[in-house]
Amino acid sequence: MKKIKELLKSPHIQISIATGISILAIAYFSKYVLLKPIGYLPTAIPPFFMVIYEAVLTKYKGHKITTTWYWITAVLLSTAIVIVLHAI
């Protein structure tokens, strides 16, 4: 149990979990809630933020821009925006 808690403190794991949740949310809304499925490009936006985060973390380790919660918020917010804009 201690190892799991240590793993969950890793920024890589946190951003991966947020991205996974966003992909599952987009898939659920696309399949069961929305009338028309969401395309491939809008579905790739939240994982794209994760890739940008990994690149920024590698280059600017220790800077304020690499705060994990900023990027998790960006991933989840982009998920909500993709779903809402597709519903309109």
Secondary structure as GFF3:
##gff-version 3
##sequence-region A 1 88
A	DSSP	alpha_helix	2	8	.	.	.	ID=ss1
A	DSSP	alpha_helix	11	28	.	.	.	ID=ss2
A	DSSP	pi_helix	29	33	.	.	.	ID=ss3
A	DSSP	alpha_helix	40	43	.	.	.	ID=ss4
A	DSSP	alpha_helix	45	59	.	.	.	ID=ss5
A	DSSP	three_ten_helix	64	66	.	.	.	ID=ss6
A	DSSP	alpha_helix	68	87	.	.	.	ID=ss7
###
